[in-house]
Amino acid sequence: MPINILMPALSPTMESGSLAKWLKKEGDEVRVGDIIAEIETDKATMEFEAIDEGTIGKILVAEGSEEVPINQPIAILLEEGESADAMAGMDAGAPPAPAAPAPTPSPEPTAAPEPETEAKPTPAAAPAAAAAPATPVTNGGARVFASPLARRMAKDAGLDLASIAGSGPHGRIVKADVEAAQAGGGARAAAPAAAAAPAATPMADKAILALYEEGSYEVVPHDKMRKIIATRLVEAKQTIPHFYLTLDTEIDALLRLRAELNAAAPEGEDGKPAWKVSVNDLVIKAMAVALQRVPDANVTWTEGGMLRHTRSDIGVAVAIPGGLITPVVRNAESKPISQISIEMKDYAARARNRRLAPEEYQGGTTAISNLGMFGIKDFAAVINPPHATILAVGAGIPTPVVRDGEMVARTIMTVTLSTDHRAVDGALGAELLNAFKTLIEQPAGMLA
């Protein structure tokens, strides 16, 4: 029977998506793994892979149309031997075969706003699925949903569908789940449901609007990213007991090291230097090494126990139109500063074009928010769950200081560490911040 291709959940926070571009047209053959469309999500424009094979019988949602909720049909896929006649009624709004409630994506670990960046440490969302549930199989009265191809494969292999956990929409069993069961690796479980977002409060909106003269303002609707940022900020401030530590660092030696690294950069294929290290790149490296020196601060709080991370995966807040996203530099403690610089340049460019993949901005063990380039002297950032810390970095400002009884000029950069007091208390946070200060003021330690 024909299969509804559904709007996939391509990120844990995605509730709806827009068809940016169809890469397949009606009549085209589709194989598992083919890229069939580009979907615009709340954070990026992402490729959508097919998980079933067949022929595109009908496209239901045109490019550039209004947003479509996840798990709603966007096209119809015909299996081998099926004709367009089999689609009768499907594109006219007929619902697909009955299905269990769709799993809601988990909160996103990655780039909540502003001073923040990511979100909760939850399992990844269920793989984006391209097909609707087929006629269910029964399991002691409970319904088991599987694609026609998965049912045939399970039957041929002598597998009991009821013993296989589906990773498709509505918990539907797809080809990959049957293959995993055949290989003895076990079926993948569907992503758990997450709490629904708080409902809107239009009455409160009316009360606010009543304070202003009609015609003296313009209402600009929130986009998806701004709504998610707002939700994550409220969640972070309501659920995480923030504790703040601030100190000044002298960055004159750091600036000299930066100049030396950039002077040593080889020429790239375009004739330009292969890298251009920024102060932010050096801050990333210093924080990564500091976390290795103070491993008890490289943690994530969970109710069941503390996650102590062995790697320093540093999220870095990048401003993009409409909000923030936080790409993560993985294993930053072991990477040369030049490589960190190259990665961040690539991440920033693709972030602004919303071309980052979820695995590039989810997770991380801490985050850095740097507003120094805007002349901000100091500020306190909001922790981005599931992180236990975030470092707010201010501008380097020439400042008179006393050294050996004499007044001298030094470039002072103020940093503030926000900590989750459940995981990193004051003394531990101070130890981490002082390790960071040592590396900034004696940057040769980052090169060892």
N, C-alpha and C positions, 0 to 999 in steps of 0.2 A: 504494500500500500504506500502511497505517497507520504513523504516525511516533511513536516514543517521545519524549516530552518529558523531557529529562534534568535532573537537579539541576545547575544551572550553577555555574561557578567565577566568582563575583562579585568576588573579590579575589585577589591573587597568592598569599596564604598560606592560602586556604580549602581545606580538605580534605573537609569535609562541611558540610551545612547543615540547618536545620530549617524546615519549612513553617509560618511564622507565621500566614499567612492566604491563602486562595484568593480571588481576585477574579473568577474565572470558575468556572462550575459545569458539570457534564456537560450536553451539549446546546447550550452557548453557542458562537456563532461567534467565531473568533479571526482577527484580521488582523495582518500584520507590524507590530510596534511597539506592539501592545496590551499593557498591563500585566495579566498573568494571575495573579500571586501576589506575596506579600511573603515574602522569604527571610531568615532570621536567620543571619548569618555570624559569624565570629570577632570582627568589629569593629563591625558595624552591622546594622540591619534594612533591607534594600534591596528595591527593586522589581525584578521579573523581567519582561523584555519578550520577547514572542514573536518568533521570526525566521522562522516559517513560518505559513501560513494554513490554516484548516480549521475543524473542529468538535471540541470536547472530547468524545471518545468515552467515556473513563473516567478517573477520578481514582484513582491507585494509592496515594498517600500522603496521609493525612488531616492536617488542621491540628493542630498541637501534638504530632505524633507524634515518635518517636525520630529522631535525626539520620540523614541519608541521605548516603552518600559522593557526591562529585561524579561526574557522568557516569552515575549510576544512574537508571533510569526513575522518574518521579513521576506521569506521566499519559500518556494516549494521545491523539494527534491524528488525526482522520480527514480525509482530503483530500476535495475536492469529488466527489460522486457515490458515496462509500464509505458502507457501512452498518456497524452494530455487528457484523455477522457477520464482517467482515474482521479483527476483533480477536481472533478465536479463538486461544487459547493465549498471547497476548501478556501478558495480565494474570495469567497463571498461572505466570509465571516464565520463559517462553520468552525466550531472548536475542534482541536485535535482530540485524539482519544483521551479518556479520563486520565488524570494524573494526580499524584500526591502533591501536596503543597511544595512549591519551589524553595530550596534552601536560600536563606538570605545571606549575602556576603558578609564576612566578618569585618570589623572596623579595620581600616587600613593602617599598616605600620609605616607609614612613610609620610610623607611630608605634610604635616599639618602646617599651619601658617607660621608666620612670623616670627616671632622669635621661635617659632617651632618648626616642626617638621613632620614627624611621622605619627604612627598610631599604634594600636594595641598589638601585642604579640599573639597573634592568632594563626591558626593554620591557613595556608593559602586558599584562596577561593577555589571552588570546584572548577576544573578545566572548562573553558568556554565550549559550549556545545552547539552543534549545528542541527539538531533534530529534535522533534517533539516525541513524547512518549507514544509508543505503539500500543496496540491492544495488550492489556496486562495479562500476565500469568498469575494464577492464584497460588498462595502459599498458606495453607491452613486458614483460608478466609481472607488473608491479607493479600493485597495486590502487588505484584512485582512487575515493574515496567521495563521494557527492553525494546531496542530497535529491531526491525525485522531481520537485519543482517546479524545482529548479536544473537537473536533467537535461533537462527539457522546454524550459526557457528557453535553455539552451546549444544544444540541437539546433535550435530555431527560429532562433537567431541564427547558426548555423553555426560555433560556437566549439568548440574541442577542450578537453574537460574536463581532460585531462592537463596543459594549459598554465596551469590556474587553481589558485592556492593557496587551500585552504579555511581559513576562520576559525572554523568550527563545531567541536563536540567531535570528538575523534579526527581532526582535520584535515579534517573533512567540508566539502564545498563547499555553500554555501547561496545563497539568492536574492541577497543583497547582494553576494556575490563575483562572481556572473555579471553583475550590473548594473555593478559596478566595471570588469570586463573589457570590457563593451560600451562604457562611457564612455571607454575608453582609459586609465583611471587605473591599470590593473594590479590584480591580485588581492592581497588582503592576506595576508601570511604568518602562519601560526599562531605562537603564543607558544612560545619555546624551552623545553625541559625544564630543570628545576632539580634540584639534588641533593636526594635524599630526606633527611628529618629524621633525626637520630640515633635509633637504636633504643632502646627503654626498657631499663633494666638492673634487672630484678626482683631479681637476686641481691644487688645493692648495697642495694636497698630492704630486703631481709631482714636484711642485716648491720646496717643502721641500726636497724631495729625491734627487733633483739635487744638493743640497748643500753638499752631502756626496758621497764619492767614492763608486762605486758599488762593492759589496762584503765585505764592511766594516761593514755591519749591517745585522740584521735579522728582517724581518717584522713579528710581532706577532699579528695576527688578534684580534680585540676587541671581547670579549664575550658580551652577552646580559647585564649582570650586569654592566660591565664597561661602556657600551654605555649609560645606564640609569643614572649612577652616573654622567657621563659627562654632560648629558642633564640637570639634576637637579641642578648641580653646576652652570652652565651658567645661567639657569633660576633664581636661587636664587640671584646671584650677579647682574643680569641685572634688576630685578624687585623689589628687596628689598633694601631700603636705610639703609645699615648697620651702626651701631654706636657702639663703643667699650668702655668698662669700665674695668679697671684692678685694683686689689688690692691684698695685701698680707694677708694671714691668718696664725695664729699660731696654729699648730695642735697637740701640745704636750698633751693637755687634751683629745683630740679626740683619740690619740693613746693609752692613758691609759684606756679610756672607751672601746676601741676595745679589748684590752687585757682582761679586766674584763668580757666582753660579751662572748668571746671565752672560757675563763676558766670556765664559768658557763654553757657551752653547754652540754646537756645530751648526753649519749651514744646512738647512733642509732642501728638499727637492725644488721648492719654489724660490730658493735664494734667500729666504728669511731665516732667522735663528730658529732652531728646532724647538726651542721652548723659551718661555719668558716667565720666570718664577715670580710670584707675587708674595706679599707679606702673608696673605691668607693661606697660600700653599705651605709656608713654613709653620704657620699656626696649626694647620692640620697635622703636619708631621710631629710637631712638639706635643700635641695632645695625644696622638697615637702612642708615642714613646712613653709619655707620662703615665698612661693607663697601664702599660706593661710594667712600669716601675712600682705602681701602686695597684696591683691586680684586684684588691678587695673593692676598689671603686669602679672596676670594669664589670658592672653587674646590672641585672634586671630583676626587679621585684615581681614575684608571683605569689599568690596566696599559698601555694603548695611548697614553695621553697625559693631560694635565691639562685638565679642563673648566673654563674660566674663565667664570663667569656674568656676564651683563650686568645682571641684576635681583637685587634682594634679596628673596627669598621666605623668610620667617621662619616656621619651625615653632615652635609653642608647646605645651609639654606640658600636657595637661589630665587631671586625675585623674578616672577614672570607676569605678564599681563593678567590682572585679576586675582593675583595671590602669590603663593610661594610653593615651591616643591623642593625636596631635599634629596638629591642624589647621594649615594653612599660610596665612599672610597673604601674598598675592601682591603684588609690586610695592610692598612696604611703604615703600620709600624715597620714593615719589612720592605717597603717600596722606596726607591730613590726619590728625592724631592722633585727631580726633573720629571719623573713618571707621574707623580701626583699632579704636577702642573699641567701636563698634557691631558690627563684624564679629566681634570676639572674644566679645562677649556672646552673639551668635547661635550661633557655633561651639560655645561651651561648653555652651549649653543643648541643642543638638542632639547633641553628643557624648555627654552623659550619658544621652540617650535612644537612643543608638546609631543616629542618623539622618543621619550624615555620609556623603556619597558618596565613593568612593575618590579621586577627583580633588581632594577637599578636604583629604585628609590624606596624600597621597603626594607625594614630591618634596621641594622646598625646598632652600635652599642652606646653611642653618645651623639651629640650634634653640636655644630658650631654656627652661630649667627653673628655675622660681621657687618656692622653698620659704620665702621671706621671710614670707609670711602665717601660717606655722606657727611663727614665731619662730626658725627656723634661721639661725644667724649666717653660716656658710659651709660649703660642701661642694663636691665635685668630681663632675661628671656624666659618664656614659659616653656616648661619641659614638654617634650613631644613623646607621648606614650608609644612604645613601652620603655623608652629610655629612662635612666635614673639621674642623668645629668644633661645639662646643656651649657655651653660656654658662650657668653655674650662678649664680643670684642669691640672695643672702641677705637678711635683714631689715635695715631701716634702724634703727640703734640710736644714741640720743643718747650722744655720747662726748666727753670732754674732750680738746682738742687745743691745741697751741701755735701761735698766729698773731701775728706781729710781736712776739714776746717775751712775749705774754700768754696765759694759759690761758682758752680760750673753749669753749663747747659747740657741737658740730656733729653733724648726723645722718649717720652713716657707714654706707654699704652696701658690703659686701664681695662681690666677684664673682670667679669662677674660670673661666677659659677653658680648656677641654680641646681639644687640637688633634691631628689626625692628623699625626704628625711627617713623614710622607712628603710631605705636601702643604703644610703650614704649619709651618715650623720656629720655634725660639724667638724669634729677632729679629723675624720677620714677625708672629708672634702677639702679641708685645709692642707692635708698632706698631698693630695692630688694637685691642688692649685700651686703649691710650692714646688712640686716636681716640675710642673709646667713652666713656672717662672725661671727655674734653674736652666731649663733647656732653651728658653727664649734668650736669656742673658748670657748663656755660654753655649751657643748653637753648635759648636763643634761636637757636642755630645749627641746630636741627632745624626751625625754622619758616621758614628762609630759602628 
